[in-house]
Structures are given as structure tokens and as C-alpha cells.
């Protein structure tokens, strides 16, 4: 069932991306993560979207929840911040599309993080359990700035 939902989410990404951008940009890469901290993510600079497999599994029977997550992240490829322009864009796809971080992941309590980053541009804070891979670039979800993570014990 997970693979079926992932295929459906990929179709939604392509559909909503075409509605927003037509053929003026290449379609984004779609990545899947085992993260439970970030339910969905987008990066304009590297043109990708990422979705949490645990969140998908928790919502296998809630198709609309997954669809609005896709819409939310596709909209971030046009407007990276949760500002008024982003909210207007989300409303074009339905009043139930969260224009903020209002996605719920009931029943899950994350353990303490081992890695930390603060965006040098907007100050948004991020945490991770595992060290980021050197070949994988992480971007701030608010302003798309590249993040640098440090081990939590080494923060001063």
C-alpha cells in the first residue's frame, strides 16, 4: 500500500506542478525520507520535493491529507516562505490546504536530536537524529539557504 500511495503522490506532484509552472521548468525530483521530524520538504535551488514515509504510512487511509501535503510542498517551489503570497497560492487549491506548518502527526513523539543547524539568513532552527550525508545538501524551508549542521554536544 505504501508504494501505491507513493506512486499516487508522484502523480499529484506532476499534476500540481504542471498547473503552477506549465512546461517552463523541469519537473522536480521526488525523494522519500524515513524522517519523522519533517513531513514534507521542498528546495527551489535544487528542484526537489521530499516526503516522510512514516507520515505516509500513518495516513494511508487519508488520501486528502497526503494530497494537501503534496500541494503545500509544490507551492513552496514557487514561494519558499509561509508568507501572504504563499497563503494565496495554497488557497487556489482548496481552503483545506495548510498554508503554514499545520500538519499533525498524532501519536508520535520524537527522541532528542543529535544534530542542529540554524539558518544563517532567517534564524530558523533545525534538528536531526543522524548526521547529514556530505553528498546531500540541506536547505532552509523558509528561505532556501543551505544549512550547516553541528553535533548537539558541540554547540556553544
N, C-alpha and C positions, 0 to 999 in steps of 0.2 A: 504493500500500500504506500510506503514511503516513496518508492521510485515513481509510482503513478502520480503522486502529489508533486514531486519534483518536476516531472515532465509537464504537468499542468501549469505549474508556476513558471516554467520556462516559456510556455505558450503565452501566458499572461504578460510576461516581461516583453516579449516581442510585440504583442498586440498594443500595449500601452506605450511602449517606446515609439512605435510607428505613429500612433496618434499624436504624440508630442513632437516628434522630430521628423516624421516622414522618412525620406531617404537621404537627408542632408548629413547624417552622421552614421558611422558604423555601429551596429548593434553592440551592446555591452557584453562582456564576458560574464558568465554567471558562475559563482563559486558557492560551495557548501561548506559550512563550518560545524564543528562539534561544540562551539561556544554556547554557553547559556547566558552570558552577560550581554551579548549583542544579538538581538533577534534578527536584525537586518542591517545592512550597511551599503553605502554607495561611495564611489570615488570618481569624481569627474575627471581628474587628471589622468588616471589610468583606465578609465571607462570600464568599470566593473561594478557588479552588484554581488552581495554576499548574503546568504540566508542561513539561519541556525537550524540544523537538523533536529535537535531536541525540541525546539519550538514547533517545528512542522509536525513531529510525532505527537506532541501534546495537543495539536489542533487538527489531526487527520480528518475528523468529522465536522470541522468548522471551516468549510470552504471559503466563506466570505472573509473570515479573519485572515486567512492566508492571501486572499486576493487583495485586500486593502493594504497588507504589508508590502506586497509587490508594487502596488500603485504608489504608496508612500515613498519607497526607495527609488522607483523610476522618476518620480517628481524631483527627487534630490539630484538627479543627473542634470536637471535644468536649473534648480535653485538649491544650493548646498545648505543654507541656513533655514531654521524654523521661523522665518520672518513673515510679514504680511503677504509678500508675493508668493511664498511657498503655500501659505494657507489658502490663498485664492486659487492657486493651481490645483491643490488637493480637492477643493470643493467642486471643481469641474467634473470630478469622477464620482461624486456622491458625498452626501452630508455625513456619512459614517466613516469616511477616510480620515484617520487621525492626522492632524497637521502638526502634532507635537510628538512627544515620546510616550503617548498614552497606550502602549500595548502592554497587556497583562500576561504574566506567565505564572498562573496560580499554582501554589503548592511547591514552588522551587525556591530554595534558599541557598545562595551561592556561598562556597567557602571563601576564606580570606584570600586576597590576591597576592601573588608573588612579585609581579612586575607593575610598574607605574610609569605613566607619561602625563605631562601637562603640555597642552598645545602652546607653543611659543607666540602664537598670534592672538588667540581668543581666550586662553586660560582654561578651556575645558579639560577636565581630568579623566584619565582612562586607566583601567587596571586589567591585568591578565594573569592567568594561572601559570602558563608556560612562557618561556622566552620566545620572543618573535624570531622567526627564521630570518637569517641575513638576506635571503633572496626574496623575502616577502615584504613589500613596503606597506606600512600602515598610515592611513590618512585620518585627520580630524574630521568628524562627521558634521561639524558646524561650518568650518571654513576651508576644508580640504588641504590643510597644511600637513606636511609629512611629520610623523611623530617619532620621538626617540625615547625608548623605554629603558628604565633602570631597575635593578633588583630592589625590592622594597626596603631591604635592610641597609641599602647604600644611600638612601635619600637623606639629605642634610637640610 
